[in-house]
Amino acid sequence: MLKRDSYILGVILALLIPVLAAFIFLALNHLVADVLHGMKAVNDNGIILLSIGMNLIAMRYYLVKLSMDKTGKAILALTFVMGILFFIFLHGKEINLLTFN
């Protein structure tokens, strides 16, 4: 399934990878905060940006290693759109991804 060259697969991956990466980064950030007694390593804006950036690994894998242009281009396009939307709507604002922090 993941070795098909289609725009829809690229869109699904581009939306799924940042969500999974955000959960992983939030868990790691929470662990670091526990070890450092409440001091957060990365703020939530940084976690969102890092999560969006994880798409670049998948994009490179599909474009370079597998030579699947449609999937790679869809991942690239959605990554740019998410990055632009982040800087338009969320950059510089205080957000809290976990409400129980």
C-alpha positions in Angstrom: 0.0 0.0 0.0 2.8 2.5 0.9 4.7 1.8 -2.3 2.0 3.2 -4.7 2.7 6.3 -6.6 -0.4 8.5 -6.1 -1.3 11.9 -5.0 -3.9 10.6 -2.5 -1.2 8.5 -0.7 1.0 11.6 -0.5 -1.8 13.6 1.0 -2.6 10.9 3.6 1.0 10.6 4.6 1.5 14.4 4.7 -1.4 14.6 7.2 -0.6 11.5 9.2 3.2 12.0 9.8 3.0 15.3 11.6 0.2 14.1 13.9 2.2 11.0 14.9 5.4 13.0 15.2 3.7 15.6 17.4 2.5 12.8 19.8 6.0 11.5 20.0 7.6 14.9 20.5 5.0 15.8 23.2 5.8 12.6 25.0 9.5 13.2 24.9 9.0 16.8 25.9 6.9 15.7 28.9 9.6 13.2 29.9 12.3 15.9 29.7 10.1 18.3 31.7 9.7 15.6 34.4 13.4 15.0 34.6 14.2 18.8 34.7 11.4 19.4 37.2 9.0 21.4 35.1 11.3 23.1 32.6 10.1 22.4 29.1 12.7 21.6 26.5 10.7 22.8 23.5 7.6 25.0 23.5 4.5 23.8 21.7 5.1 26.0 18.6 8.5 24.3 18.2 6.8 20.9 18.5 4.3 21.8 15.7 7.1 23.0 13.5 9.3 20.0 14.1 6.3 17.8 13.4 5.7 19.5 10.1 9.4 19.1 9.2 9.2 15.3 9.6 7.4 15.3 6.3 10.6 16.2 4.6 12.1 12.8 5.5 9.2 11.0 3.9 9.3 13.4 0.9 12.9 12.7 0.3 12.4 8.9 0.7 9.6 8.9 -1.9 11.3 11.3 -4.4 14.9 10.0 -4.2 14.9 6.5 -3.1 11.6 5.1 -4.6 11.3 7.6 -7.5 7.6 8.1 -6.9 7.1 11.6 -8.1 3.3 11.9 -7.5 3.5 10.9 -3.8 6.6 13.0 -3.1 5.1 16.1 -4.8 1.9 15.7 -2.8 3.9 15.5 0.5 6.0 18.5 -0.6 2.9 20.6 -1.5 1.1 19.8 1.8 4.2 20.5 3.8 4.6 23.9 2.3 0.9 24.7 2.8 1.1 23.6 6.5 4.3 25.6 7.0 2.7 28.7 5.5 -0.5 28.2 7.6 1.6 27.8 10.7 3.4 31.1 10.2 0.1 32.9 9.3 -2.0 31.7 12.1 0.2 30.3 15.0 3.6 31.9 14.9 4.2 34.2 17.9 1.0 33.1 19.7 1.0 31.2 23.0 -0.6 27.8 22.4 -0.9 24.7 24.7 -1.2 21.4 23.0 -1.8 19.5 26.3 -4.3 21.2 28.5 -3.2 19.3 31.6 0.3 20.8 31.7 
